Amino acid sequence: MVLSDRDIQKALEFGKIKVTPAPNLEEQLGSCTLDLRLGTVFRVFNQNTSPYIDPQDPSTLNDLTSEVSVEKGKPFTLHPGEFVLAMTAEFVELPDDLTASLEGRSSIGRLGVVVHSTAANVDAGFRGNITLELANMGRIPVMLYPGMRICALSFHELTTPAEVPYYKKKSAKYSGQKAPESSKIASE
């Protein structure tokens, strides 16, 4: 079952879904989604110093990316063909019986910007700022501003609470993240 705007609002009011800072529901609540805003930290790939990426060789993952912070009110330029990691401004905590789907906003997609390449599911029990996998599929650079609504979450009820929610998994490599982190695939 997908939660409606009423259900999302109730879940936020009763603390079942926690979002910090609290969203402006007049702007961020849709009929069955909650928009999240773009954070100020980006992780860009060091393509000039990394000849290739080998997921089975941890040494190719070291120094693969660099963190870039952008002041609020200043843009981050996403160039055509560029792929970067970013974060939501909001820290999200999901209960053990809800999962969420991350989607790009249509208005952003119409500029050629994709918000996730593979990581659309937010596990039950997730706690952290959500990493965005931003790519500019268009042919013109796009200016992205911290604080702009960049993506939306839809929430789905599980039939029973997860036996091992994300925060309890030994393999939860990104639990509690507050900044975009490089891939930890080599630690699997």
C-alpha positions as CSV (number, residue, x, y, z in Angstrom):
1,M,0.0,0.0,0.0
2,V,1.3,3.4,-1.0
3,L,0.7,6.2,1.6
4,S,-1.4,9.1,0.6
5,D,-0.8,12.7,1.6
6,R,-3.0,12.3,4.6
7,D,-1.1,9.2,5.7
8,I,2.3,10.8,5.2
9,Q,1.2,13.9,7.2
10,K,0.0,11.6,10.1
11,A,3.2,9.6,10.0
12,L,5.2,12.8,10.3
13,E,3.0,14.2,13.0
14,F,3.2,11.0,15.1
15,G,7.0,10.5,14.5
16,K,6.6,7.3,12.5
17,I,8.5,8.9,9.7
18,K,11.1,11.4,10.9
19,V,12.4,14.1,8.6
20,T,14.9,16.7,9.9
21,P,14.6,19.6,9.4
22,A,10.9,19.4,9.3
23,P,9.5,19.7,5.7
24,N,7.3,22.6,4.7
25,L,4.2,20.5,3.9
26,E,2.6,23.3,1.9
27,E,5.5,23.1,-0.6
28,Q,6.9,19.6,-0.2
29,L,3.8,17.3,0.3
30,G,2.3,15.9,-2.8
31,S,-0.8,13.6,-3.2
32,C,1.3,10.6,-2.4
33,T,4.9,11.8,-2.2
34,L,7.1,14.0,0.0
35,D,9.6,16.2,-1.9
36,L,13.1,16.5,-0.5
37,R,15.6,19.3,-1.1
38,L,19.2,19.3,-2.4
39,G,21.9,19.5,0.2
40,T,25.1,21.6,0.0
41,V,27.7,18.7,-0.3
42,F,28.6,17.0,-3.6
43,R,31.1,14.2,-4.4
44,V,32.7,14.6,-7.8
45,F,34.8,12.0,-9.6
46,N,38.5,12.7,-10.1
47,Q,38.5,11.6,-13.7
48,N,41.8,13.3,-14.4
49,T,43.7,11.2,-11.8
50,S,41.8,7.9,-12.0
51,P,42.5,5.9,-15.1
52,Y,39.8,3.4,-14.4
53,I,37.5,1.9,-11.7
54,D,37.9,-1.7,-10.7
55,P,35.2,-2.7,-8.1
56,Q,37.3,-5.7,-7.0
57,D,40.5,-3.6,-6.5
58,P,40.0,-1.3,-3.5
59,S,43.1,0.7,-4.5
60,T,41.2,2.1,-7.5
61,L,38.5,3.3,-5.2
62,N,40.9,5.3,-3.0
63,D,40.9,9.0,-4.0
64,L,38.3,8.3,-6.7
65,T,36.2,11.2,-5.6
66,S,36.5,14.6,-3.9
67,E,34.0,16.4,-1.7
68,V,32.8,19.8,-2.9
69,S,30.7,22.1,-0.7
70,V,28.5,24.8,-2.1
71,E,27.2,27.8,-0.2
72,K,23.4,28.2,0.0
73,G,22.3,30.6,-2.8
74,K,25.3,29.6,-5.0
75,P,24.8,27.0,-7.8
76,F,26.6,23.7,-8.5
77,T,27.0,23.3,-12.2
78,L,26.2,19.8,-13.5
79,H,27.8,19.5,-16.9
80,P,26.5,17.3,-19.8
81,G,27.5,13.7,-19.3
82,E,28.7,14.4,-15.8
83,F,27.8,12.1,-12.9
84,V,28.1,13.2,-9.2
85,L,26.9,12.1,-5.8
86,A,24.9,14.6,-3.7
87,M,22.7,14.5,-0.6
88,T,19.3,15.5,0.4
89,A,19.2,18.4,2.9
90,E,16.9,16.3,5.0
91,F,17.9,13.5,7.4
92,V,15.3,10.7,7.1
93,E,14.4,8.0,9.5
94,L,12.1,5.2,8.4
95,P,10.4,2.7,10.7
96,D,10.8,-1.0,10.4
97,D,7.5,-1.4,8.6
98,L,7.9,1.2,5.9
99,T,10.1,1.4,2.8
100,A,10.3,4.4,0.4
101,S,10.9,4.8,-3.3
102,L,13.1,7.7,-4.5
103,E,12.1,9.4,-7.7
104,G,13.3,12.5,-9.5
105,R,10.9,15.4,-9.8
106,S,9.4,15.8,-13.3
107,S,10.5,19.5,-13.4
108,I,14.1,18.4,-12.8
109,G,13.9,15.5,-15.3
110,R,12.6,17.9,-18.0
111,L,16.0,19.7,-17.7
112,G,17.8,16.5,-18.5
113,V,18.8,15.7,-14.9
114,V,18.4,12.1,-13.6
115,V,18.3,11.9,-9.8
116,H,19.2,8.2,-9.3
117,S,20.8,5.6,-11.6
118,T,20.1,2.5,-9.5
119,A,19.4,3.3,-5.8
120,A,15.7,4.0,-5.9
121,N,14.8,1.9,-2.8
122,V,15.2,3.3,0.7
123,D,15.1,0.3,3.0
124,A,12.9,0.0,6.0
125,G,14.8,1.2,9.0
126,F,17.0,3.5,6.9
127,R,18.4,6.5,8.9
128,G,20.5,9.2,7.2
129,N,20.6,11.8,4.5
130,I,19.7,10.1,1.2
131,T,22.5,9.9,-1.5
132,L,21.4,11.2,-4.9
133,E,23.1,9.8,-8.0
134,L,22.9,12.9,-10.3
135,A,23.6,12.8,-14.0
136,N,23.0,15.4,-16.7
137,M,21.7,13.5,-19.7
138,G,21.1,16.7,-21.7
139,R,23.5,18.8,-23.8
140,I,23.4,22.0,-21.7
141,P,24.9,22.5,-18.2
142,V,22.3,22.7,-15.5
143,M,22.7,24.9,-12.4
144,L,21.5,23.1,-9.2
145,Y,20.9,25.1,-6.1
146,P,21.1,23.8,-2.5
147,G,17.7,24.0,-1.0
148,M,15.8,23.4,-4.3
149,R,13.3,20.5,-4.3
150,I,15.2,17.8,-6.2
151,C,13.5,14.5,-5.6
152,A,10.4,12.9,-4.0
153,L,9.8,9.9,-1.7
154,S,6.8,7.7,-1.9
155,F,6.2,5.5,1.1
156,H,5.1,1.8,1.0
157,E,3.8,-0.2,4.0
158,L,5.3,-3.7,4.5
159,T,3.0,-6.5,5.4
160,T,5.0,-7.1,8.5
161,P,8.0,-5.2,10.0
162,A,11.3,-6.1,8.6
163,E,13.1,-8.8,10.6
164,V,16.4,-7.0,10.0
165,P,15.8,-3.4,9.2
166,Y,18.7,-1.4,7.6
167,Y,20.1,0.1,10.8
168,K,20.5,-3.5,12.2
169,K,22.2,-5.0,9.2
170,K,25.9,-5.8,9.6
171,S,26.4,-4.9,6.0
172,A,24.7,-1.5,6.3
173,K,27.6,0.5,4.9
174,Y,25.8,3.8,4.5
175,S,23.8,3.9,7.7
176,G,23.6,7.3,9.4
177,Q,25.4,9.1,6.5
178,K,25.3,12.9,6.5
179,A,27.4,13.5,3.4
180,P,27.7,11.6,0.1
181,E,30.2,8.7,0.5
182,S,32.1,7.0,-2.2
183,S,31.2,3.5,-3.2
184,K,32.1,0.9,-0.5
185,I,31.6,-2.0,-2.9
186,A,35.1,-3.4,-2.1
187,S,34.0,-3.9,1.5
188,E,31.4,-6.5,0.5
